[in-house]
C-alpha cells in the first residue's frame, strides 16, 4: 500500500478570521480561504492549516486547546532561540518558555484560542 498524503490539519476555533490573521503573521502565510465559518492557510510544503468555527463543526468538536500541539521545526543552528526572541518581542503568549529538553531547545506559544505551537529542532 502506498502512503497517503498528510496534508491537512484542522483546528477548531472561536473566530476563524482572527485565527487566520494570527497564523498569517506568525507563519508568514497568506490565507487561501477566509470566512466567518472556515479559514485556511497553505504552506509551500503542501500542508493546509484549516481553522473551523468550533460552534459549527460537524460532528461537534470535543476536547479543547492544549490537548495536542502543532509544531514548527527549524533546522537552522540557533533558529529556535531566534524565534523565541522574535515571539517575545511581538508579545506572544507562552505556555512554556525556552528550555533545553532531551531533544534540544524548545518553547511553546499559544494562539488566540489556546492551541499550542511548539518550536523545536528536527529530530
C-alpha positions as CSV (number, residue, x, y, z in Angstrom):
1,X,0.0,0.0,0.0
2,X,1.3,3.4,-0.8
3,X,1.5,6.1,1.8
4,X,-1.4,8.6,1.9
5,X,-0.5,12.3,2.0
6,X,-0.9,14.0,5.3
7,X,-1.8,17.5,4.0
8,X,-4.5,18.9,6.2
9,X,-4.6,19.9,9.9
10,X,-7.8,21.5,11.3
11,X,-8.1,23.4,14.5
12,X,-11.5,24.3,16.0
13,X,-11.5,28.0,16.9
14,X,-13.9,30.7,18.1
15,X,-13.1,33.1,15.2
16,X,-11.6,31.7,12.0
17,X,-10.8,35.2,10.6
18,X,-8.9,36.3,13.8
19,X,-7.1,32.9,13.9
20,X,-6.2,33.3,10.3
21,X,-4.7,36.7,11.0
22,X,-2.7,35.2,13.9
23,X,-1.3,32.3,11.8
24,X,-0.6,34.6,8.8
25,X,1.5,36.8,11.0
26,X,3.3,34.0,12.9
27,X,3.9,31.8,9.9
28,X,4.2,34.4,7.1
29,X,1.5,32.8,5.0
30,X,-1.4,34.4,3.1
31,X,-4.9,33.0,3.8
32,X,-6.4,30.9,1.0
33,X,-9.9,30.9,2.3
34,X,-11.3,33.5,4.7
35,X,-14.9,33.4,6.1
36,X,-16.8,33.5,9.4
37,X,-17.1,29.7,9.4
38,X,-13.8,28.5,8.0
39,X,-10.4,29.9,7.0
40,X,-7.3,28.2,5.7
41,X,-3.6,28.8,5.0
42,X,-1.4,26.7,2.9
43,X,2.4,26.1,3.2
44,X,4.8,25.7,0.4
45,X,5.3,22.1,1.5
46,X,1.6,21.3,0.7
47,X,0.2,21.3,4.2
48,X,-3.0,23.2,4.7
49,X,-4.0,24.6,8.1
50,X,-7.8,24.7,8.4
51,X,-9.4,26.9,11.0
52,X,-13.0,25.8,11.6
53,X,-15.5,27.7,13.8
54,X,-16.0,25.3,16.7
55,X,-19.7,26.1,17.1
56,X,-20.4,24.9,13.5
57,X,-18.2,21.8,13.3
58,X,-20.0,18.6,12.4
59,X,-19.7,16.3,14.1
60,X,-19.3,18.5,17.1
61,X,-15.7,19.1,18.2
62,X,-14.8,17.5,21.5
63,X,-11.9,18.3,23.7
64,X,-10.1,21.6,23.6
65,X,-7.0,23.5,23.2
66,X,-3.9,22.2,24.9
67,X,-4.7,18.5,24.3
68,X,-2.5,18.5,21.2
69,X,0.2,20.5,19.6
70,X,1.2,21.7,16.1
71,X,4.9,22.4,15.6
72,X,7.5,24.5,13.8
73,X,10.7,22.6,13.4
74,X,13.5,25.0,12.5
75,X,16.7,23.3,11.2
76,X,18.9,26.4,11.4
77,X,21.5,26.5,14.2
78,X,20.2,29.0,16.7
79,X,16.8,29.0,14.9
80,X,14.8,28.1,18.0
81,X,16.4,30.8,20.0
82,X,15.9,33.4,17.2
83,X,12.2,32.6,17.0
84,X,11.9,32.7,20.8
85,X,13.4,36.2,20.8
86,X,11.1,37.3,17.9
87,X,7.9,36.0,19.6
88,X,8.8,37.6,22.9
89,X,9.4,40.9,21.1
90,X,6.0,40.5,19.4
91,X,4.3,39.9,22.8
92,X,3.1,36.3,22.0
93,X,1.5,34.2,24.8
94,X,3.8,31.5,26.0
95,X,2.7,28.2,27.5
96,X,6.4,27.2,28.0
97,X,9.4,29.5,28.0
98,X,12.6,28.5,26.2
99,X,14.1,25.4,27.8
100,X,16.7,22.8,27.0
101,X,14.9,19.4,26.6
102,X,16.4,16.0,25.8
103,X,15.6,16.7,22.2
104,X,17.1,20.2,22.1
105,X,15.9,23.7,22.7
106,X,12.2,24.2,22.7
107,X,9.3,26.5,23.7
108,X,5.6,26.7,23.2
109,X,3.4,29.6,22.3
110,X,-0.4,29.7,22.1
111,X,-2.8,31.0,19.5
112,X,-5.9,33.2,20.5
113,X,-7.8,30.0,21.4
114,X,-5.1,28.4,23.4
115,X,-3.9,25.9,20.8
116,X,-0.2,25.0,21.5
117,X,2.5,25.7,18.9
118,X,5.8,24.0,19.8
119,X,9.0,25.3,18.3
120,X,12.0,22.9,18.2
121,X,14.7,21.4,16.1
122,X,14.1,18.4,13.8
123,X,14.8,15.0,15.4
